[in-house]
Amino acid sequence: MNKKILRNLASAIFIGYATVAISSPHWGYDEQAQWGAIKDDTQSEVPLMYPYATCGIGKHQSPIDLTALSHEERLDRLKFRYPTDKPVFYNTGHAAQVNTSDDYQGHAVIGEESYPLIQFHFHEPSEHVIGEKKFPAELHYVHIKDDGKIAVVSVLIEEGESNPVFQTILDNVPATSGEQNDQSGIRLNPGSLLPKNQMDHYSLAGSLTTPPCSEGVNWLILSEPITISQEQLAQLKGIYSDNARNKQELNGRSVSQRISH
């Protein structure tokens, strides 16, 4: 599948429909409880009239509380092969996002499968929580295979030391919704935002955390957070704040964790 098509698909299903020439109803984070009932007035038949219905009736929704850990086990090994790229900095209308270039070859290897990296974006505060603890922010690396399989690698973000790569992103994401910056000429390595420990993680079957909340997403949440400074967090909030979905019910799902020994 063409890389540009994959990226447009990723933008559509994860953040919004700003880059895809299709009609879709507006949604916002202040109306999460009503996402499933949002109506598409351009449609006249059920279920097309309710394109986000899964947000309300799905049983494998994300994010979750990670204290719902079921067991530790030998999970698929993770390998991140993210070379340097000349990305596109994008304001989606819901998040600060970085799109990889059309010919980018970066990917994550999960077990025996390779998932191309399409984009990564940020939420403030975190979507996944650990008990009562919500992290200041969360980073999502979005991978989509040619067959449509989706894997999202999540990195939780604490407040602490400044992150120079994150600062580059903050300084280059446009302030206006729907705009993109593809002329920066900046070379950036997506892997430079990963923590040192890239093996230990939680794993579960989940969903998109934005409408249409489609299920069947392979979630991998790294156990070790990264840090950004207080000033950087404030700058992120200046782009978007409170763009995080509330935690969802586990509904009998198994949550596994890999811990190095």
C-alpha positions as CSV (number, residue, x, y, z in Angstrom):
1,M,0.0,0.0,0.0
2,N,1.2,3.5,-0.8
3,K,2.9,5.2,2.1
4,K,0.9,8.4,1.6
5,I,-2.3,6.4,1.7
6,L,-1.2,4.8,4.9
7,R,-0.4,8.1,6.5
8,N,-3.7,9.6,5.5
9,L,-5.4,6.5,7.0
10,A,-3.5,7.0,10.2
11,S,-4.5,10.7,10.4
12,A,-8.1,9.8,9.8
13,I,-8.4,7.0,12.3
14,F,-6.3,8.3,15.0
15,I,-6.6,12.0,15.1
16,G,-9.3,13.3,12.8
17,Y,-10.2,13.6,9.2
18,A,-8.5,16.8,8.3
19,T,-6.2,15.2,5.6
20,V,-8.8,12.9,4.1
21,A,-11.4,14.1,1.6
22,I,-14.4,12.5,3.2
23,S,-17.2,13.9,5.2
24,S,-17.2,13.2,8.9
25,P,-19.0,14.7,11.9
26,H,-17.1,16.9,14.3
27,W,-16.0,15.6,17.7
28,G,-14.2,17.0,20.7
29,Y,-12.7,15.8,23.9
30,D,-15.3,17.7,26.0
31,E,-18.0,15.4,24.7
32,Q,-16.4,12.0,25.2
33,A,-19.5,10.4,26.7
34,Q,-21.4,11.2,23.6
35,W,-18.9,10.1,20.9
36,G,-20.9,6.9,20.2
37,A,-24.1,8.9,19.6
38,I,-22.7,11.5,17.3
39,K,-24.7,11.5,14.1
40,D,-23.5,11.9,10.5
41,D,-26.3,13.9,8.9
42,T,-25.0,13.1,5.4
43,Q,-26.1,9.5,5.9
44,S,-29.6,8.1,6.0
45,E,-29.1,4.5,7.0
46,V,-28.0,2.8,10.2
47,P,-25.2,2.1,11.0
48,L,-23.7,4.7,8.7
49,M,-25.6,7.4,10.6
50,Y,-23.4,6.6,13.7
51,P,-19.8,6.3,12.5
52,Y,-18.4,6.5,16.0
53,A,-20.8,3.9,17.6
54,T,-17.9,1.7,18.6
55,C,-16.8,4.4,21.0
56,G,-19.9,3.8,23.0
57,I,-20.6,0.0,22.6
58,G,-17.1,-1.4,22.0
59,K,-15.8,-3.8,24.7
60,H,-12.0,-3.6,23.9
61,Q,-11.6,0.2,24.2
62,S,-8.5,2.2,25.0
63,P,-6.9,3.6,27.1
64,I,-7.0,1.6,30.3
65,D,-5.6,1.6,33.9
66,L,-2.4,-0.4,33.7
67,T,-2.8,-1.7,37.3
68,A,-5.2,-4.1,35.7
69,L,-2.1,-6.3,34.9
70,S,-3.1,-9.9,34.6
71,H,0.3,-11.6,34.5
72,E,3.9,-11.4,33.5
73,E,4.9,-13.5,30.6
74,R,7.4,-13.9,27.8
75,L,6.0,-11.3,25.3
76,D,7.2,-10.6,21.8
77,R,10.5,-8.9,21.7
78,L,10.5,-5.3,20.5
79,K,13.1,-3.8,18.2
80,F,12.9,-0.2,16.9
81,R,14.6,0.5,13.6
82,Y,14.0,4.2,13.2
83,P,16.6,5.9,11.0
84,T,16.8,9.7,10.8
85,D,14.1,11.4,8.6
86,K,13.1,14.7,7.2
87,P,9.6,14.7,8.7
88,V,6.5,16.9,8.3
89,F,5.3,18.7,11.4
90,Y,1.6,18.8,11.5
91,N,-1.2,20.4,13.6
92,T,-4.1,18.0,13.2
93,G,-6.7,20.0,14.9
94,H,-6.5,17.7,17.9
95,A,-2.8,17.1,18.5
96,A,0.8,18.0,17.7
97,Q,1.9,15.4,15.2
98,V,5.0,14.4,13.2
99,N,4.5,12.6,9.9
100,T,7.3,10.5,8.5
101,S,8.4,11.2,4.9
102,D,6.9,9.3,1.9
103,D,10.0,7.1,1.5
104,Y,10.8,6.6,5.2
105,Q,11.9,3.0,6.0
106,G,11.6,3.2,9.7
107,H,9.7,0.4,11.5
108,A,9.1,-1.5,14.7
109,V,9.7,-5.2,14.8
110,I,7.2,-6.9,17.1
111,G,8.0,-10.6,17.4
112,E,8.4,-11.7,13.8
113,E,6.3,-8.9,12.3
114,S,7.5,-5.5,11.0
115,Y,5.3,-2.5,11.3
116,P,6.1,0.7,9.3
117,L,6.2,3.9,11.4
118,I,3.7,6.3,9.8
119,Q,3.4,9.1,12.4
120,F,3.8,10.0,16.1
121,H,1.8,12.5,18.2
122,F,1.3,13.7,21.7
123,H,-1.5,13.8,24.3
124,E,-1.7,16.0,27.4
125,P,-2.2,14.6,30.0
126,S,-1.5,10.9,29.5
127,E,-4.3,8.6,28.3
128,H,-3.1,5.5,30.1
129,V,-3.0,5.7,33.8
130,I,-1.5,3.6,36.7
131,G,-4.0,3.6,39.5
132,E,-4.7,7.2,40.4
133,K,-1.5,8.4,38.6
134,K,-1.9,10.3,35.4
135,F,1.3,11.3,33.6
136,P,1.8,14.8,32.4
137,A,1.8,13.7,28.7
138,E,2.0,10.6,26.5
139,L,3.6,9.9,23.1
140,H,2.1,7.5,20.6
141,Y,4.1,6.0,17.7
142,V,1.6,4.8,15.1
143,H,2.5,1.9,12.9
144,I,0.3,0.5,10.1
145,K,1.1,-2.6,8.0
146,D,0.1,-2.9,4.3
147,D,-2.6,-5.4,5.4
148,G,-4.1,-2.8,7.7
149,K,-2.8,-4.2,11.0
150,I,-2.2,-1.4,13.5
151,A,0.4,-1.3,16.4
152,V,0.7,1.7,18.7
153,V,3.8,2.0,20.9
154,S,3.1,4.3,23.8
155,V,5.7,6.3,25.8
156,L,4.6,7.9,29.1
157,I,6.1,11.3,29.8
158,E,7.1,12.7,33.2
159,E,8.1,16.2,34.1
160,G,11.9,16.5,34.6
161,E,14.9,17.2,32.4
162,S,14.4,19.1,29.2
163,N,14.3,17.1,26.0
164,P,16.0,18.7,23.0
165,V,14.3,16.6,20.4
166,F,10.9,17.3,21.8
167,Q,11.8,21.0,21.8
168,T,12.5,20.8,18.0
169,I,9.1,19.4,17.5
170,L,7.4,22.0,19.6
171,D,9.2,24.8,17.7
172,N,8.1,23.5,14.3
173,V,4.5,22.3,14.7
174,P,2.3,25.0,13.2
175,A,0.0,26.9,15.6
176,T,-3.0,26.8,13.2
177,S,-5.2,23.7,13.0
178,G,-4.9,21.8,9.8
179,E,-1.6,23.4,8.8
180,Q,1.7,21.5,8.2
181,N,5.3,22.5,8.1
182,D,7.0,20.4,5.3
183,Q,9.8,22.9,4.5
184,S,11.8,23.0,7.7
185,G,14.6,20.8,6.3
186,I,15.1,19.4,9.8
187,R,16.5,15.9,10.2
188,L,15.1,14.1,13.1
189,N,15.4,10.6,14.5
190,P,12.1,9.4,15.9
191,G,13.9,6.9,18.1
192,S,15.6,9.6,20.1
193,L,12.3,10.0,22.0
194,L,12.4,6.4,23.2
195,P,13.5,5.6,26.7
196,K,16.7,3.7,27.4
197,N,14.8,0.6,28.4
198,Q,13.0,-0.3,25.2
199,M,12.1,-3.9,26.0
200,D,10.0,-3.9,29.2
201,H,6.4,-3.1,28.3
202,Y,2.7,-3.8,28.9
203,S,0.7,-5.4,26.1
204,L,-3.0,-5.7,25.3
205,A,-5.6,-5.6,22.6
206,G,-7.3,-2.3,22.4
207,S,-8.7,0.4,20.2
208,L,-8.1,3.8,18.7
209,T,-8.4,6.4,21.5
210,T,-10.2,8.8,19.1
211,P,-13.3,8.4,17.0
212,P,-14.1,6.1,15.4
213,C,-12.5,4.1,18.3
214,S,-12.0,1.0,16.0
215,E,-10.9,-2.1,17.9
216,G,-8.2,-4.6,17.0
217,V,-5.2,-2.3,17.8
218,N,-2.1,-3.9,19.2
219,W,-1.0,-1.7,22.1
220,L,2.5,-1.8,23.6
221,I,3.1,0.7,26.5
222,L,6.7,1.0,27.4
223,S,7.3,0.7,31.2
224,E,10.0,3.4,31.4
225,P,8.9,7.0,30.9
226,I,10.9,9.8,29.3
227,T,11.0,13.4,30.6
228,I,10.3,16.9,29.4
229,S,10.7,20.1,31.3
230,Q,8.0,22.2,33.0
231,E,8.5,24.8,30.3
232,Q,8.2,22.3,27.5
233,L,5.0,20.9,29.0
234,A,3.6,24.4,29.1
235,Q,4.5,24.9,25.5
236,L,2.8,21.6,24.6
237,K,-0.3,22.8,26.4
238,G,-0.2,26.0,24.3
239,I,-0.7,23.9,21.2
240,Y,-3.2,21.4,22.7
241,S,-4.3,20.5,26.2
242,D,-6.7,18.1,27.7
243,N,-6.6,16.1,24.5
244,A,-6.8,12.7,26.3
245,R,-9.5,10.1,26.4
246,N,-10.7,8.9,29.8
247,K,-9.7,5.4,30.9
248,Q,-12.0,2.6,29.7
249,E,-13.3,-0.6,31.2
250,L,-11.1,-3.7,30.8
251,N,-14.1,-6.0,30.2
252,G,-12.2,-9.3,30.8
253,R,-9.2,-8.5,28.6
254,S,-5.7,-9.9,29.5
255,V,-3.0,-7.3,30.2
256,S,0.5,-8.8,30.1
257,Q,3.8,-7.3,31.1
258,R,7.4,-8.1,30.1
259,I,10.0,-7.4,32.7
260,S,13.7,-8.0,32.2
261,H,15.4,-10.2,34.8
